[in-house]
Amino acid sequence: MENEDHRNGEPTHDHHASKKRRFAPFLTEADIREEFSHHKADFARINNGSFGSCPRSVLEAQRKWQQKFLQQPDDFYFNTLRPGILRSRTVIKDLINADDVDEVSLVDNATTAAAIIMQQIGRRFADGSFARNDGVVMLHCAYVAVKKSIQAYVARAGGSVVEVQLPFPVSSNEEIIAEFRKGLEKGKENGRKIRLAIIDHITSMPSVVIPVGELVRICRQEGVEQVFVDAAHAIGQVKVDVKEIDADFYVSNLHKWFFCPPSVAFLYCKKSSWFSDIHHPVVSHEYGNGLPIESSWIGTRDYSSQLVIPSAVEFFDRFEGGLAGIMAKNHKQVVEMGKMLAESWGTNLGSSTEMCASMIMVGLPSSLFILSQDDALRLRSHLRACYGVEVPIHFQDPRDDDGMKGNNGSITAYVRISHQVYNTLDDYCKLRDAIIKLVENQTVCRELHME
Ligand SMILES: Cc1ncc(COP(=O)(O)O)c(C=O)c1O
């Protein structure tokens, strides 16, 4: 809850920054090139998914916030910081269709949000509210940092962990739903209760858009107590409506696909009986004043990436259709590029095109002999150093396959390509030609050096 502290600003102030009329003209191709002219020249950056990107105009707005702080830090602390953060939270609240701005906190990143949720679960094991062996259910390809958080806070406190295999390659939501149902059954064996389900909205590796609304509904039917959606990649790739999804917790990075500088994420926490027991892992002056306020001051640091959110909105509103227009175009382009690559290499996509947003998995030729995670890393490093291409590579361990070969039996690795507004056809042609050349040279990935 907002406290009465004047540093919280006026809650009604400028709530509809995101709905302001747009007066600036749409950006041209040349404007877009200028906005991203700080990107390394002649480099095919087709990995927006990992670290996102931030346009020049937003970086300039960020610099202004930083200067404002340095000019008069005390005035900034007492009069500017909290109203600015409230403005940003309000923009996000409107965008994600939350009921109340108190449900929206700004934190550094999805990793921090995961720690917040897992610590809360861990405390309930520690104080005896949960029985030993009650547990959590998650996808086996959940992000490693999130899995470590589960290990550190839940498993160590006595919780059991069930991993659901994500079918991959995958062609329908039903395949995922069937596996998820099996995971819930396993989680409830021997009378255990599932205290938390962790569901990715868009998995990282391999990347697939998960039918998250449907999985949350199943969790509710099956008596799962809390649902945390790790949507690190979601906002800016897919529409986010937290009321429609109806999870208890939903985190999305704003520095990946929302044009914010690193690092900032929003964490939505639906009002519930455990709402007041959600705390920031860094305890500071505001402990006990609710997560949004705790997160607004975790000691002296640079808060500019949180303050700059309205400027990111101004940036994407300069595209036809705003963020929705960008998402639609990115999807169309990434599908087109994915199909072009698969056709050139004689491979397949890793999922049906409806199961991807702005990232898609494309099978690599089996003649590259990618037979381990290390081989995949060696190839990635080689593409970066020798061909000027940045693209993550997923090794699909046949042992993970669970008998599901689909029509991609011989494919052992997939590139995850991203499309963002700054990408051009040349970026993907560079990747296509590099792989073709490696195949022609009969390259075996095990023999490549880490560059
Ligand atoms: C699914 C998923 N969860 C969590 C994270 C962690 O994000 P961050 O490093 O910004 O905390 C990532 C990062 O790529 C991710 O893909």
The ligand as an SDF file (V2000), in Angstrom:
LIG
                    3D

 16 16  0  0  0  0  0  0  0  0999 V2000
   12.6970  -16.9260  -18.9370 C   0  0  0  0  0  0  0  0  0  0  0  0
   13.6990  -16.0260  -18.2560 C   0  0  0  0  0  0  0  0  0  0  0  0
   13.5790  -15.8020  -16.9470 N   0  0  0  0  0  0  0  0  0  0  0  0
   14.4310  -14.9920  -16.2930 C   0  0  0  0  0  0  0  0  0  0  0  0
   15.4470  -14.3560  -16.9620 C   0  0  0  0  0  0  0  0  0  0  0  0
   16.3780  -13.4860  -16.1870 C   0  0  0  0  0  0  0  0  0  0  0  0
   16.3470  -12.1660  -16.6290 O   0  0  0  0  0  0  0  0  0  0  0  0
   17.3500  -11.1310  -15.9600 P   0  0  0  0  0  0  0  0  0  0  0  0
   18.7410  -11.5870  -16.2910 O   0  0  0  0  0  0  0  0  0  0  0  0
   17.0360   -9.8220  -16.5930 O   0  0  0  0  0  0  0  0  0  0  0  0
   17.1010  -11.1740  -14.4990 O   0  0  0  0  0  0  0  0  0  0  0  0
   15.6240  -14.5570  -18.3250 C   0  0  0  0  0  0  0  0  0  0  0  0
   16.6980  -13.9050  -19.0700 C   0  0  0  0  0  0  0  0  0  0  0  0
   16.8790  -14.0480  -20.2440 O   0  0  0  0  0  0  0  0  0  0  0  0
   14.7160  -15.4330  -18.9950 C   0  0  0  0  0  0  0  0  0  0  0  0
   14.8370  -15.6890  -20.2960 O   0  0  0  0  0  0  0  0  0  0  0  0
  1  2  1  0
  2  3  1  0
  2 15  2  0
  3  4  2  0
  4  5  1  0
  5  6  1  0
  5 12  2  0
  6  7  1  0
  7  8  1  0
  8  9  2  0
  8 10  1  0
  8 11  1  0
 12 13  1  0
 12 15  1  0
 13 14  2  0
 15 16  1  0
M  END
$$$$
